[in-house]
Amino acid sequence: MKGRSAVVCAFVLTCLPVAAEGVKISGVAETTAFAGLSAGASPFSEFEQYANLRLSAPVGDTGTFNAAANLFAAAGTERAFSSDAELERLYVSFGTGRFDIDAGLLRLPFGYGQAFRPTDILNAANPLYPDARLAGVLGGIVSWYAGEETRLAAFGSDRVADDAFGSFGAASPFSGRGSRPIGGLMFETHSPRYSAQVLAAVRPGESSGDSPEFRAGASLKVEAGVGLVADALFFADGSLSPAANGDRSWVKAAIGADYSFFDGKLYALAQYYYNGAGVLSADDSLSDLYGTDGWADLPAAARVPAGGYADYYRRQYLFARALWKVSDYTRAGLGALCSLEDGSFSPTLDIEHDLTRGVTISAEGRAYLDAHDLAGRWRGELGSANVFRAGSLSGKATVRF
């Protein structure tokens, strides 16, 4: 914590000379209160204070220096008071009209999917938490613009998204192996009716004798009255030994649609996700995943240590959300993520109100349900026992400055 505090203090000190020409400081602060039931129906409560501070400053005539830091404090019935801090962004950008260069600790997003984005290999989002700030990667991207709407880019990063955290914040089994760089090329083009993007990336094996990993993906967004989005990613890895059931390859794909009704008052989206990397088939149970039985049926690379797995466990998912604009200042939403193969799902109900300029208050109810929770039958991935939560209510005040 001392090291992190020193980093954040250094960040704050750089923000002090606000009178410097062109320097901009902004941020967001969130105060959140949680209450709910654990998987064993025990009540819990928690309070969180979060702030994200951002700084940008010009570098010469064509560059910008950007930095951001997160500050976090929490306490509750299931944890003692704790605080933390981290450097979120620290990068420079240079643009000359035809060429752009971004390098440092930054986000390199790919794909167009509304909730799932299989091609977003470096900073993957979780559809259950769409407002979460995504962790940055240490890397860079160089872009060449063939026209106003077409570019070719080369990028590199110290890691991929699977090296970070799992679907519900659990540490990945890969997180203790150190980082392995990845590099690739990306091409995209835009028009008023569609956007298209393709990428290819390669990553060295874990040791000198291992084959490299290959990733190739494509994403397409079409505006045809209804917004249509399709993303697909192919992965191939020749690094596994025959003892671990040979080479590994998979495909992740998502297709979704969104539409606005009643002159934009109602927005709805639905997205289907196929996770070819899922370690459980429709016939497998969570006991196969955690090794209480059927352990030998899973390939060695799919066996899950205590920290959790770095992706969704199964193959097929559906996400849906509707957002109703109650007024110019108030919005209400209803959504759910469902694991189609085991029937578990997580519904959410939320409402948000702009109290004044820069100040928003919101409330959210969330549940984690499966066949065991509803009828005493089998456990599911999104059920209370696996997520360690039966449900929660939260209230939040957000201040932007």
VENZI-V794993 format. One record per residue. RES is the residue in one letter. D_FIRST is the distance of its C-alpha to the first C-alpha in Angstrom with 2 decimals. Layout:
((RES,D_FIRST) (RES,D_FIRST))
This chain:
((M,0.00) (K,3.82) (G,5.43) (R,5.09) (S,6.01) (A,8.56) (V,9.85) (V,10.52) (C,12.01) (A,14.14) (F,15.20) (V,16.24) (L,18.14) (T,20.04) (C,21.15) (L,22.76) (P,26.04) (V,27.25) (A,30.80) (A,30.69) (E,33.32) (G,32.27) (V,28.55) (K,27.60) (I,24.63) (S,24.38) (G,22.16) (V,22.13) (A,20.73) (E,21.27) (T,21.66) (T,22.48) (A,23.98) (F,24.72) (A,27.34) (G,29.02) (L,30.13) (S,28.47) (A,30.59) (G,32.18) (A,33.14) (S,30.75) (P,29.68) (F,26.08) (S,24.50) (E,21.18) (F,20.02) (E,17.68) (Q,16.93) (Y,16.17) (A,16.76) (N,17.44) (L,18.25) (R,20.66) (L,22.37) (S,25.49) (A,27.67) (P,30.93) (V,31.37) (G,35.02) (D,37.54) (T,36.27) (G,32.48) (T,29.42) (F,25.80) (N,23.40) (A,19.70) (A,17.67) (A,14.17) (N,13.12) (L,11.63) (F,11.73) (A,12.30) (A,14.53) (A,16.56) (G,19.80) (T,22.30) (E,20.64) (R,17.00) (A,15.49) (F,13.66) (S,10.24) (S,8.43) (D,6.68) (A,7.61) (E,9.39) (L,12.32) (E,15.34) (R,18.33) (L,19.23) (Y,22.89) (V,26.33) (S,29.61) (F,33.13) (G,36.35) (T,39.98) (G,41.84) (R,42.57) (F,39.29) (D,35.64) (I,32.63) (D,29.00) (A,26.32) (G,22.55) (L,19.83) (L,22.10) (R,23.90) (L,27.22) (P,29.10) (F,32.36) (G,34.93) (Y,36.51) (G,36.17) (Q,35.66) (A,33.31) (F,33.25) (R,33.13) (P,33.76) (T,33.93) (D,30.45) (I,29.24) (L,26.02) (N,24.53) (A,26.34) (A,26.28) (N,26.72) (P,29.84) (L,28.63) (Y,25.89) (P,27.62) (D,25.56) (A,22.16) (R,20.55) (L,20.87) (A,18.29) (G,19.49) (V,20.69) (L,20.90) (G,24.62) (G,27.61) (I,30.97) (V,34.30) (S,36.89) (W,40.62) (Y,42.58) (A,46.13) (G,46.83) (E,45.23) (E,44.36) (T,44.04) (R,41.43) (L,40.60) (A,37.06) (A,35.38) (F,31.71) (G,29.11) (S,25.62) (D,23.17) (R,23.38) (V,25.15) (A,24.14) (D,24.81) (D,22.01) (A,19.36) (F,19.89) (G,22.99) (S,25.21) (F,23.41) (G,19.78) (A,20.26) (A,18.85) (S,21.62) (P,23.44) (F,23.20) (S,19.43) (G,19.25) (R,22.10) (G,20.50) (S,21.75) (R,25.44) (P,26.69) (I,29.25) (G,31.83) (G,34.73) (L,37.18) (M,37.59) (F,40.70) (E,41.16) (T,43.91) (H,44.52) (S,47.62) (P,48.42) (R,49.09) (Y,46.59) (S,43.49) (A,43.11) (Q,40.42) (V,40.45) (L,37.91) (A,37.85) (A,34.99) (V,34.73) (R,31.97) (P,32.50) (G,32.65) (E,30.08) (S,32.21) (S,35.05) (G,37.64) (D,36.36) (S,37.89) (P,35.85) (E,34.81) (F,36.75) (R,36.07) (A,38.65) (G,38.57) (A,40.55) (S,40.09) (L,42.89) (K,43.03) (V,46.48) (E,47.58) (A,50.87) (G,50.93) (V,48.47) (G,45.23) (L,45.03) (V,42.10) (A,42.05) (D,39.33) (A,39.62) (L,37.61) (F,39.06) (F,37.01) (A,38.50) (D,36.90) (G,39.14) (S,36.51) (L,37.13) (S,39.53) (P,42.73) (A,41.26) (A,38.78) (N,41.72) (G,42.07) (D,40.81) (R,38.75) (S,39.40) (W,39.06) (V,39.55) (K,37.48) (A,39.42) (A,39.35) (I,42.07) (G,41.88) (A,43.85) (D,43.25) (Y,45.81) (S,46.24) (F,48.99) (F,50.80) (D,50.24) (G,46.51) (K,45.87) (L,44.96) (Y,42.72) (A,42.61) (L,41.12) (A,41.33) (Q,39.91) (Y,40.71) (Y,38.31) (Y,39.43) (N,36.67) (G,38.41) (A,35.25) (G,35.24) (V,35.54) (L,37.77) (S,41.33) (A,43.16) (D,44.57) (D,41.30) (S,39.37) (L,35.75) (S,36.85) (D,37.65) (L,34.13) (Y,32.38) (G,35.02) (T,36.75) (D,39.93) (G,41.08) (W,38.25) (A,40.64) (D,41.69) (L,38.44) (P,37.84) (A,35.24) (A,33.00) (A,32.97) (R,32.00) (V,28.83) (P,26.26) (A,24.30) (G,21.63) (G,24.32) (Y,26.23) (A,25.25) (D,28.20) (Y,30.76) (Y,32.81) (R,36.29) (R,38.56) (Q,39.71) (Y,38.03) (L,39.23) (F,37.31) (A,39.17) (R,38.40) (A,40.60) (L,39.66) (W,42.19) (K,42.34) (V,43.56) (S,43.85) (D,42.53) (Y,39.53) (T,39.04) (R,38.34) (A,38.39) (G,37.39) (L,38.12) (G,36.75) (A,36.33) (L,35.11) (C,37.50) (S,37.57) (L,41.29) (E,41.77) (D,40.58) (G,41.08) (S,37.62) (F,36.38) (S,33.83) (P,35.52) (T,33.92) (L,35.57) (D,34.04) (I,35.25) (E,33.95) (H,35.44) (D,35.04) (L,35.18) (T,35.52) (R,34.66) (G,30.95) (V,30.40) (T,30.70) (I,30.66) (S,30.78) (A,31.16) (E,30.99) (G,32.36) (R,31.50) (A,33.01) (Y,32.72) (L,36.21) (D,38.21) (A,41.64) (H,40.49) (D,39.09) (L,42.33) (A,44.99) (G,43.59) (R,43.91) (W,41.49) (R,37.74) (G,36.39) (E,33.26) (L,32.53) (G,33.68) (S,31.85) (A,31.54) (N,29.88) (V,27.48) (F,26.85) (R,27.97) (A,31.54) (G,30.91) (S,29.09) (L,29.84) (S,27.48) (G,28.00) (K,26.10) (A,26.53) (T,25.63) (V,25.89) (R,26.36) (F,26.60))
